[in-house]
Amino acid sequence: EKAYLGSIEAAEAEGMDLFHHPYKNLGRLFEKNGRAREAQPLLNKAAAMHKDDSLLFYSMLLLPYVYQDEDDVTAWRNDFANNLKELEGRKIQIKNPIAMEGVPQYYLSYHGRNDRQINEQIARLYRQATPSALFVAPHTRAYSPPPPARPITVGFISLYFRDHSVSKMVAGLLQSLQTAKGGAGGGGFHTVLFQIGHQDAVTKTLSNFVSKVVSLQKTPLAKMQ
């Protein structure tokens, strides 16, 4: 913390108006240490300095990991809703969604509330801010159901088909699809895992439950599509 504060002080003294890194780094440090209120203005400043709408999106929808009480949860959710409305009005542009800081709304799921409306708003905002997210694979435009007894192809895509809780959650589903009789003709499933990040021993274990694993590590967005 002292190092980042020192970097900010030195940068401001030298008039380095575009040197956003110490603001961002200190903001992320505060976030990880449960100081989300202190993190937000720093991340907002870094986003403004770097003209980075993806960081602004992350910062304005930032949520803490732990809350003081139920009233604290409600206060943060109210701020979240107000900030989401403000982002909608700003017409932000996220040119490279793969490079985004993270998924700040992830922690909504721990509140035990109905998040459907909020998630619908977020989805609309993503569609507005990220035109590349509207990509549709050309071969799906003329889709027709497979003939009877032909396996149904199902794809799963994630950063976390590795030593991560996502793998533990999805392993049982993948195993069940190995023997499931899907489709009207009971042809079963052809399952494909698309792993965006690095692979490890857990990825190899999951590969035993699917038809194919496709590595997308360090793959440009256009090629992923």
VENWOKA-V281700 format. One record per pair of residues at least 4 apart in sequence whose C-alpha atoms are under 8 Angstrom apart, sorted by the first residue. I is the first residue (numbers start at 1). J is the second residue. Records with the same first field share a line. If there is no record, write none. Layout:
I = J ; J
This chain:
1 = 5 ; 26 ; 29
2 = 6
3 = 7
4 = 8 ; 22 ; 23 ; 25 ; 26
5 = 9 ; 22 ; 26
6 = 10
7 = 11 ; 22
8 = 12 ; 22 ; 23
9 = 13
10 = 14
11 = 15 ; 16 ; 17 ; 19
12 = 16 ; 17
17 = 49
18 = 49 ; 50
19 = 49 ; 50
20 = 24 ; 45 ; 46 ; 47 ; 49 ; 50
21 = 25 ; 46
22 = 26
23 = 27 ; 42 ; 43 ; 45 ; 46
24 = 28 ; 42 ; 43 ; 46
25 = 29
26 = 30 ; 39 ; 42
27 = 31 ; 38 ; 39 ; 40 ; 41 ; 42 ; 43
28 = 32 ; 39 ; 43
29 = 33 ; 39
30 = 34 ; 35 ; 36 ; 38 ; 39
31 = 35 ; 36 ; 38 ; 39 ; 64
34 = 64 ; 65 ; 66
35 = 39 ; 64
36 = 40 ; 62 ; 63 ; 64
37 = 41
38 = 42
39 = 43
40 = 44 ; 59 ; 60 ; 62
41 = 45
42 = 46
43 = 47 ; 55 ; 56 ; 59
44 = 48 ; 55 ; 56 ; 59 ; 60
45 = 49
46 = 50 ; 55
47 = 51 ; 52 ; 53 ; 54 ; 55 ; 56
48 = 52 ; 56
52 = 56
53 = 57 ; 92 ; 93 ; 94
54 = 58 ; 93 ; 94 ; 97 ; 100 ; 101
55 = 59 ; 100 ; 101
56 = 60
57 = 61 ; 87
58 = 62 ; 100 ; 101 ; 102 ; 103 ; 104
59 = 104
60 = 80 ; 83 ; 84
61 = 80 ; 83 ; 84 ; 104 ; 105
62 = 80 ; 104 ; 105
63 = 76 ; 80 ; 104 ; 105 ; 107 ; 108
64 = 107
65 = 107
67 = 72 ; 73
68 = 72 ; 73
69 = 73
70 = 74
71 = 75
72 = 76
73 = 77 ; 111
74 = 78
75 = 79
76 = 80
77 = 81
78 = 82
79 = 83
80 = 84
81 = 85 ; 118
82 = 86
83 = 87
84 = 88 ; 121 ; 122
85 = 89
86 = 90
87 = 91 ; 92 ; 125
88 = 92 ; 125
91 = 128 ; 129
92 = 128 ; 129
93 = 128 ; 129 ; 130
94 = 129 ; 130
95 = 129 ; 130 ; 131 ; 132
96 = 100 ; 130
97 = 130
98 = 221
105 = 109
107 = 111
108 = 112 ; 113 ; 115
109 = 113 ; 115
115 = 119
116 = 120
117 = 121
118 = 122
119 = 123
120 = 124
121 = 125
122 = 126
123 = 127
124 = 128
125 = 129
126 = 130 ; 133
127 = 131 ; 133 ; 134
130 = 134
131 = 135
135 = 225
136 = 140 ; 141
137 = 141 ; 225
138 = 142
139 = 143
146 = 150 ; 151 ; 152
147 = 185
148 = 183 ; 184 ; 185 ; 186 ; 187
149 = 183 ; 184 ; 185 ; 186 ; 187 ; 188
150 = 185 ; 186 ; 187 ; 188
151 = 182 ; 183 ; 186 ; 187 ; 188 ; 189 ; 190
152 = 182 ; 183 ; 187 ; 188 ; 189 ; 190
153 = 189 ; 190 ; 191 ; 192
154 = 189 ; 190 ; 191 ; 192
155 = 191 ; 192 ; 193 ; 194
156 = 191 ; 192 ; 193 ; 194
157 = 193 ; 194 ; 195 ; 196
158 = 194 ; 195 ; 196 ; 197
159 = 195 ; 196 ; 197
160 = 164 ; 165 ; 166 ; 167 ; 195 ; 196 ; 197
161 = 166 ; 167 ; 195 ; 199 ; 202 ; 203 ; 206
162 = 167 ; 198 ; 199 ; 200 ; 201 ; 202 ; 203
163 = 167 ; 200 ; 201 ; 202 ; 203
164 = 168
165 = 169
166 = 170
167 = 171 ; 202 ; 206
168 = 172
169 = 173
170 = 174
171 = 175 ; 206 ; 209
172 = 176
173 = 177
174 = 178 ; 191 ; 206 ; 209 ; 210
175 = 179 ; 209 ; 210
176 = 180
177 = 188 ; 189 ; 191
178 = 188 ; 189 ; 209 ; 210
179 = 188
180 = 188 ; 189
181 = 186 ; 187 ; 188 ; 189
182 = 186 ; 187 ; 188 ; 189
183 = 187 ; 188
190 = 210 ; 211
191 = 210 ; 211 ; 212
192 = 210 ; 211 ; 212 ; 213 ; 214
193 = 207 ; 210 ; 212 ; 213 ; 214
194 = 213 ; 214 ; 215 ; 216
195 = 199 ; 213 ; 214 ; 215 ; 216 ; 217
196 = 215 ; 216 ; 217 ; 218 ; 219
197 = 215 ; 216 ; 217 ; 218
198 = 215 ; 217
199 = 203 ; 204 ; 215
200 = 204
201 = 205
202 = 206
203 = 207
204 = 208
205 = 209
206 = 210
207 = 211 ; 212 ; 213
216 = 224
219 = 223 ; 224
220 = 224
221 = 225
